[in-house]
């Protein structure tokens, strides 16, 4: 679950604060540049950082966990640029016929690409390059380092709860050390695009949320062509939240906020022209699929424990041992989302050298009622008593398969 939703209403023909997302989802790819669209855009004034002559610099330092190391990033920010951003114009002046779908791409790119911020990007990345060289990070690990850095910045709950709060420029997010979904997504997209990665913003207008899309070799989110990457908190690339906390502004009178699913298709806003892809998505996908299978196993164990009779101590003890085995795996995964490489190694180390599936139906074949998973991969997940199950046997009907397996 991610923090609450945040997207202000849009009032045509006035000062418009475009969707300052909540935290997850969208509708439609960028509209084509038609003559009518070009006419509308020619009459729009977008956000900008105002000129400011305040002298000096502001120093910031952030420490976070990445892989098995505590990383510290330091940077110096121009005071003039910070106050120019803080006091700059964050609204878009628009004609009546303008729509969020037409305006949003250039609106958010204005926050990413304001030229006053280039020294900030350069200073940040210069320090992170030193860290990369020290730890010998690959291109994929460097991408993950930048992602975890931004994810680790605290989420601004107050901004998330007030839909009419303007977006932050990246320079503000760095100085203030916090941000909501669009603030942090804009910062991450700015950093990744300057390092040559193929990156987009994913704007979910109905859900009032924004995430980052990163090009990769697997796991595209719906038909966007990008791996969904959440920025509100530390999580694996491709791990899409199950729901968003509804903003109080959008709750009908007399009701309380609910957790809402991400249902819409995002507006895809390309940032920069980079071509680097994430090439370790298969390993990340493996982690997420294993977590899903382990969580299903935990749910089944809980059900069995609730319904079991303590008149059979040995059976109850076996159930508890199996339950703790699976919760241990689950806890390791969720506590190490800053370390994709280490989590993958851990899961692989749990794998049995055996090449046969659990005896679900009395032989070593998958039941006819169980289909292979979407990828068709034979990934083994742990079973009790050192029995190992190929995920293709249990993916779509894991409850049925385990319900019939011996304990």
C-alpha positions in Angstrom: 0.0 0.0 0.0 1.2 3.5 -0.7 0.3 6.9 0.8 -2.8 8.8 0.0 -4.0 10.2 -3.3 -3.3 13.7 -4.3 -4.4 15.4 -7.5 -6.1 18.8 -7.6 -9.1 19.6 -9.7 -8.6 21.3 -13.1 -10.6 24.4 -13.9 -10.4 25.4 -17.6 -9.7 29.0 -18.4 -8.1 29.8 -15.1 -4.8 29.2 -13.3 -4.6 25.4 -13.4 -2.6 23.3 -11.1 -2.3 20.1 -13.1 -2.5 16.6 -11.6 -0.2 16.6 -8.6 -0.6 12.8 -8.3 -1.4 10.7 -5.3 0.6 7.7 -5.7 -0.2 5.2 -8.6 -2.1 4.8 -12.0 -3.4 6.5 -15.4 -5.2 6.6 -18.8 -3.9 6.7 -22.3 -0.6 7.4 -24.1 0.5 10.9 -24.9 -1.9 12.4 -27.5 -0.5 13.1 -30.9 0.7 16.6 -31.8 -2.1 17.7 -34.0 -2.5 21.3 -35.3 -5.3 21.9 -32.8 -3.1 20.6 -30.0 -0.2 22.8 -31.2 -2.6 25.8 -31.2 -3.6 25.1 -27.6 0.0 24.6 -26.4 1.1 27.9 -28.0 -1.2 29.7 -25.6 0.0 27.9 -22.4 2.4 29.2 -19.9 4.2 26.5 -17.9 6.0 26.5 -14.5 9.5 27.9 -14.3 12.1 28.8 -11.7 12.2 32.5 -11.1 15.4 34.5 -11.1 16.7 35.1 -7.6 19.9 36.7 -6.3 20.1 35.2 -2.8 23.8 34.4 -2.2 25.3 31.2 -0.8 24.7 27.5 -0.9 22.6 25.0 1.1 24.3 21.7 2.0 22.4 18.5 2.3 23.4 14.9 3.3 21.3 11.7 3.0 22.2 8.3 4.2 20.3 5.2 3.1 20.7 1.4 2.8 21.6 -0.1 -0.6 22.5 -3.7 -1.0 24.7 -4.5 2.1 26.0 -1.0 2.5 25.0 2.3 4.1 25.4 4.9 1.3 25.8 8.6 2.1 25.1 11.2 -0.6 26.2 14.9 -0.2 25.4 17.9 -2.3 25.5 21.7 -2.3 22.5 23.5 -3.7 22.4 27.1 -4.8 20.3 29.2 -2.4 19.2 31.4 -5.3 18.0 28.4 -7.3 16.2 26.9 -4.3 14.3 30.2 -3.5 13.7 30.8 -7.2 12.0 27.4 -7.4 10.2 27.9 -4.1 8.8 31.2 -5.3 8.5 30.4 -9.0 5.3 30.0 -10.9 4.0 26.4 -10.5 0.7 26.9 -12.3 -0.2 26.6 -16.0 -2.2 29.4 -17.6 -4.4 27.7 -20.1 -7.2 28.3 -22.6 -10.7 26.8 -22.0 -10.2 23.8 -24.4 -7.0 22.6 -22.7 -7.2 19.2 -21.0 -4.9 17.4 -18.5 -4.0 14.8 -21.1 -2.7 17.5 -23.5 -1.0 19.7 -20.9 0.5 17.2 -18.5 3.6 16.1 -20.5 5.0 19.6 -20.9 3.8 20.6 -17.5 5.8 17.9 -15.7 8.8 18.2 -18.1 9.0 21.8 -17.1 9.7 20.7 -13.5 12.2 18.1 -14.6 14.1 20.2 -17.1 14.2 23.8 -15.9 17.8 24.8 -16.8 18.5 26.4 -13.4 18.6 22.9 -12.0 21.4 21.5 -14.2 24.1 22.4 -11.6 22.2 20.5 -9.0 21.9 17.4 -11.2 25.6 17.6 -12.0 26.7 17.9 -8.4 24.5 15.1 -7.2 25.6 12.7 -10.0 29.3 13.6 -9.6 29.2 12.4 -6.0 27.2 9.3 -6.9 29.7 8.4 -9.7 32.4 8.2 -7.0 30.2 5.8 -5.0 29.6 3.7 -8.1 33.3 3.5 -8.8 34.1 2.6 -5.2 31.6 -0.3 -5.2 32.0 -1.4 -8.9 28.3 -1.2 -9.6 27.1 -2.3 -13.0 24.7 -0.2 -15.1 21.7 -2.1 -13.6 23.0 -1.7 -10.0 23.7 2.0 -10.6 20.1 2.5 -11.8 18.9 0.7 -8.7 21.2 2.9 -6.5 19.6 6.1 -7.9 16.1 4.6 -7.5 16.6 3.5 -3.9 18.1 6.9 -3.1 15.0 8.7 -4.2 12.7 6.1 -2.8 14.4 6.5 0.6 13.6 10.2 0.9 10.7 10.4 3.4 7.2 10.6 2.0 5.5 14.0 2.6 2.2 12.9 4.2 1.0 16.5 4.6 1.4 17.3 0.9 -0.2 14.0 0.0 -3.2 14.8 2.1 -3.8 18.2 0.4 -4.6 17.8 -3.3 -4.0 21.5 -4.1 -0.4 21.5 -2.9 1.8 22.5 -5.9 4.4 20.1 -7.2 8.0 20.6 -6.2 10.9 21.2 -8.5 13.7 18.6 -7.8 15.8 21.3 -6.2 13.1 21.7 -3.6 12.7 18.0 -3.0 16.5 17.7 -2.4 16.7 20.8 0.0 13.5 19.9 1.9 14.4 16.2 2.0 10.8 15.0 1.4 8.2 14.8 -1.3 5.0 13.0 -2.4 4.6 10.8 -5.5 5.0 13.4 -8.2 7.8 15.3 -6.4 9.9 12.1 -6.0 9.0 10.7 -9.5 10.1 14.0 -11.2 13.4 13.9 -9.3 14.1 10.3 -10.2 13.2 10.8 -13.8 15.5 13.8 -14.0 18.5 11.9 -12.5 18.0 8.8 -14.7 17.4 10.7 -17.9 20.7 12.5 -17.4 22.5 9.2 -17.0 21.2 8.0 -20.3 18.4 5.7 -19.2 15.2 5.3 -21.1 12.7 6.7 -18.6 9.1 8.1 -18.5 6.7 9.4 -15.9 3.6 7.4 -15.5 0.7 9.7 -14.6 -2.5 8.0 -13.4 -5.1 10.8 -13.6 -8.2 9.1 -12.2 -6.2 7.7 -9.2 -4.3 11.0 -8.7 -0.9 9.2 -8.7 2.4 9.2 -10.4 5.2 6.6 -10.7 8.3 6.2 -12.9 8.5 3.9 -16.0 12.0 2.4 -16.7 12.7 0.5 -19.9 13.7 -3.1 -19.3 14.1 -6.5 -20.8 11.0 -7.9 -19.0 8.0 -6.9 -16.8 6.5 -4.1 -18.9 3.6 -2.5 -17.1 0.5 -3.2 -19.2 1.1 -1.8 -22.7 3.4 1.1 -21.7 6.7 -0.7 -22.6 8.1 0.4 -19.2 8.7 -1.3 -15.8 6.5 0.3 -13.2 8.7 1.8 -10.5 7.1 3.2 -7.3 8.9 6.2 -5.7 6.9 6.8 -2.5 8.8 4.2 -0.6 11.5 1.6 -1.1 10.3 -1.3 -3.3 11.5 -3.5 -6.1 11.2 -2.2 -9.6 8.0 -3.8 -11.2 6.3 -4.2 -7.8 2.9 -2.5 -8.4 1.1 -1.5 -5.2 -2.2 -3.4 -4.6 -4.0 -0.2 -3.7 -3.8 3.5 -2.9 -5.0 5.3 0.2 -7.9 7.5 -1.0 -7.6 11.2 -0.3 -10.2 12.7 2.0 -11.0 15.2 -0.8 -12.5 12.4 -2.9 -14.4 10.6 -0.2 -18.2 11.0 -0.3 -19.7 12.8 2.6 -20.3 10.5 5.6 -17.8 7.9 4.4 -14.2 7.1 5.4 -11.2 6.9 3.0 -10.7 3.5 1.4 -7.9 1.6 -0.2 -8.4 1.9 -4.0 -6.9 -0.3 -6.7 -5.0 1.1 -9.6 -7.4 0.6 -12.5 -6.6 3.1 -15.2 -4.0 3.1 -17.9 -1.3 5.7 -17.3 -0.5 8.8 -19.4 3.1 8.0 -20.4 5.4 11.1 -20.4 8.8 10.5 -21.9 11.6 12.3 -20.2 14.9 12.8 -22.0 16.1 10.7 -24.9 18.2 8.0 -23.2 18.4 4.5 -24.5 19.9 2.4 -21.6 17.6 -0.4 -20.3 17.4 -2.4 -17.1 18.7 -5.8 -18.0 18.2 -7.6 -14.7 14.4 -7.6 -14.8 14.3 -11.4 -15.0 15.8 -11.7 -11.5 13.5 -9.1 -10.1 10.5 -10.8 -11.7 11.7 -14.1 -10.1 11.7 -12.4 -6.6 8.2 -11.0 -7.0 6.8 -14.3 -8.3 8.4 -16.2 -5.4 7.0 -13.7 -2.9 3.5 -14.1 -4.4 3.8 -17.9 -4.1 5.2 -17.8 -0.6 2.4 -15.4 0.5 -0.2 -17.8 -0.9 1.5 -20.6 1.1 1.4 -18.4 4.3 -2.3 -17.7 3.8 -3.0 -21.4 3.5 -0.9 -22.2 6.6 -2.9 -19.6 8.6 -6.1 -21.2 7.5 -4.9 -24.6 8.5 -3.7 -23.4 11.9 -7.0 -21.8 12.6 -8.9 -25.0 11.8 -6.4 -27.5 13.2 -7.0 -29.5 16.4 -4.4 -29.3 19.1 -5.3 -32.9 19.9 -2.6 -33.9 17.5 0.5 -32.1 18.8 2.8 -33.5 16.2 0.6 -32.3 13.3 0.2 -28.9 14.9 3.9 -28.6 15.4 4.6 -29.5 11.8 2.1 -26.8 10.7 3.8 -24.2 12.9 7.3 -25.2 11.6 6.1 -24.8 8.0 4.4 -21.5 8.8 7.6 -20.1 10.3 9.6 -21.3 7.4 7.5 -19.3 4.9 7.1 -16.2 7.1 10.9 -16.2 7.4 11.2 -16.1 3.6 8.5 -13.4 3.3 10.2 -11.2 6.0 13.6 -11.5 4.3 12.1 -10.3 1.0 10.2 -7.4 2.4 13.1 -6.2 4.6 15.6 -6.3 1.7 13.8 -4.4 -1.0 16.8 -2.1 -1.2 18.9 -5.1 -2.2 17.6 -6.9 -5.3 20.9 -8.7 -5.9 21.2 -10.0 -2.4 17.5 -11.1 -2.2 17.9 -13.0 -5.5 21.0 -14.8 -4.1 19.1 -15.6 -0.9 16.2 -17.2 -2.8 18.5 -19.1 -5.1 20.3 -20.4 -2.0 17.0 -21.8 -0.7 16.5 -23.9 -3.9 16.9 -27.6 -3.7 19.1 -29.4 -6.2 16.2 -31.8 -6.8 14.7 -31.5 -10.2 11.3 -33.1 -9.5 8.1 -31.4 -8.4 6.1 -32.0 -5.2 4.0 -35.2 -5.4 0.8 -33.3 -5.7 -1.3 -36.0 -7.4 0.5 -39.3 -6.7 3.1 -38.9 -9.5 5.7 -36.4 -10.6 3.5 -34.6 -13.2 1.6 -31.4 -12.7 -2.2 -31.9 -12.2 -4.2 -31.3 -15.3 -6.2 -28.6 -13.5 -3.1 -26.5 -12.9 -1.7 -24.4 -15.7 1.8 -23.0 -16.2 2.5 -19.4 -15.1 2.5 -16.6 -17.7 6.2 -16.9 -18.4 6.3 -20.7 -18.6 9.4 -20.7 -16.4 10.2 -23.6 -14.1 11.1 -21.7 -10.9 11.3 -23.8 -7.8 9.8 -22.6 -4.5 10.4 -24.3 -1.2 8.0 -26.9 0.2 8.0 -28.4 3.7 10.4 -31.2 4.5 12.8 -30.4 1.6 10.3 -31.0 -1.1 10.4 -28.4 -3.9 7.6 -27.3 -6.2 8.1 -25.9 -9.7 6.1 -22.7 -9.8 4.6 -23.7 -13.2 2.6 -26.4 -11.3 1.1 -24.1 -8.7 0.9 -20.6 -10.2 -2.8 -20.2 -11.0 -4.2 -22.7 -8.6 -1.7 -22.8 -5.7 -4.4 -23.1 -3.0 -5.9 -26.2 -4.7 -2.5 -27.8 -5.3 -1.2 -27.3 -1.7 -4.5 -28.3 -0.2 -4.0 -31.7 -1.6 -0.3 -32.0 -0.9 1.0 -34.1 2.1 2.1 -32.3 5.2 
